Amino acid sequence: MHVELKRRGVNIKDAFNQINRYQRDSFWASYGLFEYVQIFVISNGTETKYYSNTTRFSHIKEVDGKGSTKKTSNSFEFTSYWADAKNVPITDLIDFTKTFFARHAILNILTKYCVFTSEELLLVMRPYQITATERILNRIKTATNYHWDGSIKAGGYIWHTTGSGKTLTSFKTAQLATELSYIDKVLFVVDRRDLDYQTVKEYERFEKGCVDANKTTAILERQLNNQDKTGMPHDYPIIVTTIQKLSNFVEHNAKSTVQDMKVVIIFDECHRSQFGEMHQKITKYFRHYYLFGFTGTPIFAENARISGSINPELTTTPQLFGGEGEKHDRPLHAYTVVDAIRDGNVLPFRIDYINTMKEQTINDEQVEGIDTETGLLNQKRISAIVKYMLDHFNQKTRRNISDATYTIKRKDKSGQTVGTAHVSGFNSILATQSIKAAICYYKELKKQIEDRKEDLKIGMIYCYNPNEADPDEETFEVDGMDQSSRDSLNDAIKDYNEMFHCNYDTSSKGFQDYYKDLSVRMKNRELDILIVVDMFLTGFDATTMNTLWVDKNLKMHGLFQAFSRTNRILNSVKKYGNIVCFRNLQEKVNEAIKLFGNKDAGGIILLKPYEEYYFGYEDTTDPEHIKHVMGYKEIVEQLLANYQPGQLDIGEKAEKEFIKLFGNLLRVMNILSCFDRFEDEKLLTDRQMQDYQSDYLRLHDKYRPVKVVGADISDDLDFEIELIKQVDVNIDYIINLVGKEKGKEGLDREVISSMMKVVDSSPNLRSKKELIEAFLNQVNLDADASDEWHTFVNIQLEADVVKLIKTYNLKEAETRVYLEESFNDYGQIRTNGTTIDNLLPPMSRFSNGNRDELKQNVIDALTTLFDRYYGVL
């Protein structure tokens, strides 16, 4: 473990940044000390957090394909508070030390509650995950000692809000349960085949080969009887299956030795309604079961009436699974959405209610429902909604976040690379009421995107549901749907095949493969809008999704589950989940928030009103220390009154005050930008923002110098570079500006100066400033600007490479291969191991000091060259 401390009053993020500097400049310069650290603890005395080693950098640079990197996350968002069993954070360093560093606690964390995944990432569990796991294991042990197995007293349910890492908790619980000598089998039961696939994939990520799924009931039977395909003995530690297959097994194996096994059965998403007759069959069949359920939205009496339960006696989650207390009705552990938002483990929601229909005057509920659904498919309404979506798509999904832009390699079904795609911003899902509605939206979206020549990629998926009013009855089948619906789905899949060079269809196998591929592409941001009816609204986690467009009647657990697709943490740009409702769901939202949070949860789960972010508000979180939080208007007024762009050489104290003030402006604008009205109420022009941004980046370079030898350990200023990058420009923007000057003899100084101001305000282009300025001074405006740029850059790169090799007498072939891999495969300069040594000229082993100095100079030169050309080739 590594503990990094800052003095009280200093932002805790400074300790996190300090560790990043160690990683970059000191201990991790090659294979070093940090390779062996499992957990980092950061504290400023009053606030203390912890996080795992590889989580820190894996969320900054995830590897795609052959090692090309794609930046997705600011990993500070993934640090965790330690807490007690009631989810009260333990933030003071003294209290944290007495609990977290207690001998039994820290040894358990290091040896039991760290998970090293198949992707070689180290995950450390959060306190509520550890508590839930221990509660289940203790219940199993207690039930065994008191012979409660086979009764409701031997189980319970875990209420952990969606997005809080339920799969990791269930995996670790299942894994530790298999180690109990008196447990024969651990079953993880899901209620849909798509969730079956997702769970297996997640479990396999945590530990390769730890779990076995089953395509048929016959395979499940062999697994329960410890037999492989040939009937030979085989141990299946954790079995993932659907409730339908497990129910079929118990129905057709009335007499079996399996009945007498001690079986831990864990139900995923136990808020669902199919657990009526199937549930009873299972609990009657197994004589020694321990039954546990995980849910983010339990069924209580308040929402049981809409859950569609088959068995009227088993309508709530506590009735099905038992729990704590005399009545066995309390969860073994609860971690609600209020807890999760407070801890920063999930995001709050921001909801737009867009009125698209007139008030209904019909009182008969059935007639009104039929009449309304028919009316809602009116072509004018569909067209207007699609127009709104496309008009606001960039705004809602931050499609212009260049920091999140990366190039991915597209592959066909055989794994062959067939092209590349540039991906940026977040993506979204459109939830529709019916298959018919989904088809209407798909056609209209396709038409308007083509008319507008938008570069948006859309997809659609749905499956047969005998009762569209109850999404819990979804079957993940296509054979039952009518021919028209199947034809439309086929057409959408054909479009998808053409878009991504694949070959799926609506056969049973083809549809399942389509679903899997669609899931991956949604998570990779290759698809911008996915149209669904019920699929993907539960159990699907994509941190890159931030917007849900809703034209569907949702309520209670269904509403909360759907909304929660958008609130997974990703980085400092993604501050909330965007919900755009084209139906009046406000009352239903309030009911759901009250049930799954508490009566006062609305102020936590939902963002504050626009006016408070714009004009400021009083923060009453701590009643004894109420503080005023400045709004956008106040911040802009202070900026204009006290700081003139381009004239900020005003002394260290004043410059640091400007950094804090402009950082506050970036944070509040990040939230306001998704409010439709903000665009018309901005108080700074684009040029003013550009100028202030240039000063901000210049001061960033001044106060955050990059030092390779001897890390700067001074306290960090909190720069919001990631928020600047969300409105950043790229080289294409500059090329387009040049193209607009076509026909002139050359660019005049004023035009070049204007373009260089744009470059100066860009975090990504500042390192390429000299290169761009040299290009602008010699560009031929009669030629194609893009071709001119690429020719110019390649000539300059070759000249700089030749100069670099000659200056440091490097091995030419090895250096060129190294640079090609850095630009095309790795997206970074690698300095680990003997990578750089292999480029250096032969030197005497006794001139070690000179060699170290040469090596450092070469690293500096390679880094400068890489920063200058990466992203513009």
KABELHU-V415836 format. One record per run of one state. SS is the DSSP state (H for helix, E for strand, - for the rest). FROM is the first residue (numbers start at 1). LEN is the number of residues. If there is no record, write none. Layout:
ss=SS from=FROM len=LEN
ss=SS from=FROM len=LEN
//
This chain:
ss=- from=1 len=1
ss=E from=2 len=4
ss=- from=6 len=7
ss=H from=13 len=13
ss=- from=26 len=7
ss=H from=33 len=4
ss=- from=37 len=2
ss=E from=39 len=5
ss=- from=44 len=4
ss=E from=48 len=5
ss=H from=53 len=6
ss=- from=59 len=3
ss=E from=62 len=3
ss=- from=65 len=3
ss=E from=68 len=3
ss=- from=71 len=4
ss=H from=75 len=4
ss=- from=79 len=1
ss=E from=80 len=1
ss=- from=81 len=2
ss=E from=83 len=1
ss=- from=84 len=5
ss=E from=89 len=1
ss=- from=90 len=3
ss=H from=93 len=8
ss=- from=101 len=2
ss=H from=103 len=9
ss=- from=112 len=2
ss=E from=114 len=3
ss=- from=117 len=5
ss=E from=122 len=3
ss=- from=125 len=2
ss=H from=127 len=19
ss=- from=146 len=6
ss=H from=152 len=3
ss=- from=155 len=1
ss=E from=156 len=5
ss=- from=161 len=5
ss=H from=166 len=13
ss=- from=179 len=6
ss=E from=185 len=6
ss=- from=191 len=2
ss=H from=193 len=14
ss=- from=207 len=4
ss=E from=211 len=3
ss=- from=214 len=3
ss=H from=217 len=8
ss=- from=225 len=2
ss=E from=227 len=1
ss=- from=228 len=5
ss=E from=233 len=1
ss=- from=234 len=4
ss=E from=238 len=5
ss=H from=243 len=10
ss=- from=253 len=4
ss=H from=257 len=4
ss=- from=261 len=1
ss=E from=262 len=6
ss=- from=268 len=9
ss=H from=277 len=9
ss=- from=286 len=2
ss=E from=288 len=8
ss=- from=296 len=5
ss=H from=301 len=4
ss=- from=305 len=12
ss=H from=317 len=5
ss=- from=322 len=2
ss=E from=324 len=1
ss=- from=325 len=5
ss=E from=330 len=1
ss=- from=331 len=2
ss=E from=333 len=3
ss=- from=336 len=1
ss=H from=337 len=7
ss=- from=344 len=2
ss=E from=346 len=1
ss=- from=347 len=1
ss=E from=348 len=6
ss=- from=354 len=11
ss=H from=365 len=12
ss=- from=377 len=2
ss=H from=379 len=19
ss=- from=398 len=4
ss=H from=402 len=3
ss=- from=405 len=1
ss=E from=406 len=6
ss=- from=412 len=5
ss=E from=417 len=7
ss=- from=424 len=3
ss=E from=427 len=6
ss=- from=433 len=2
ss=H from=435 len=18
ss=- from=453 len=5
ss=E from=458 len=4
ss=- from=462 len=2
ss=E from=464 len=1
ss=- from=465 len=6
ss=H from=471 len=3
ss=- from=474 len=3
ss=E from=477 len=1
ss=- from=478 len=5
ss=H from=483 len=18
ss=- from=501 len=7
ss=H from=508 len=16
ss=- from=524 len=5
ss=E from=529 len=4
ss=- from=533 len=12
ss=E from=545 len=7
ss=- from=552 len=4
ss=H from=556 len=11
ss=- from=567 len=1
ss=E from=568 len=1
ss=- from=569 len=7
ss=E from=576 len=6
ss=- from=582 len=4
ss=H from=586 len=11
ss=- from=597 len=5
ss=H from=602 len=4
ss=E from=606 len=1
ss=- from=607 len=3
ss=H from=610 len=6
ss=E from=616 len=4
ss=- from=620 len=7
ss=E from=627 len=4
ss=- from=631 len=1
ss=H from=632 len=11
ss=- from=643 len=9
ss=H from=652 len=21
ss=- from=673 len=3
ss=H from=676 len=5
ss=- from=681 len=5
ss=H from=686 len=18
ss=- from=704 len=17
ss=H from=721 len=5
ss=- from=726 len=5
ss=H from=731 len=9
ss=- from=740 len=9
ss=H from=749 len=12
ss=- from=761 len=5
ss=H from=766 len=13
ss=- from=779 len=6
ss=H from=785 len=24
ss=- from=809 len=3
ss=H from=812 len=15
ss=- from=827 len=10
ss=H from=837 len=3
ss=- from=840 len=8
ss=H from=848 len=22
ss=- from=870 len=4
//
